Amino acid sequence: MEATRFLFGRTMKMQRIFMSSLSEVFGLGRHSARLLCDRFGVSPQARLQNVPDVKLAEMERYMNRNLLVDKNLKRAISTKITDKIGHGSFGGQRLADGLPAHGQRTHSNARTVKKKRA
């Protein structure tokens, strides 16, 4: 069985490259992960098992204070959507109807938004 660790709100494999593990966190892409690695002096190519616990705790503290990631980001997105729907704006009406809200084409595109809801 592979060694894992609970970090940044998810279970991560210790053998993975640190930057790719970071980019799995919802709201962090490759660019943000590289910026975090540079900021805390961790090599992006280092394995998660080789990163000191002190650096990981410092990075997690920084992310919780300064970045919207994971559950907080999902909550903020859903709050914005419900606010748009509640205000009755055009975008909110489109979201409530299950249609794209940012001017995308619906005749031959936007299948993911227009799918029937079960």
Secondary structure, 3 states (H helix, E strand, C coil): CCCEEEECCEEEECCCEHHHHHCCCCCCCHHHHHHHHHHHCCCCCCEHHHCCHHHHHHHHHHHHHHCCCHHHHHHHHHHHHHHHHHHCCHHHHHHHCCCCCCCCCCCCCCHHHHCCCC
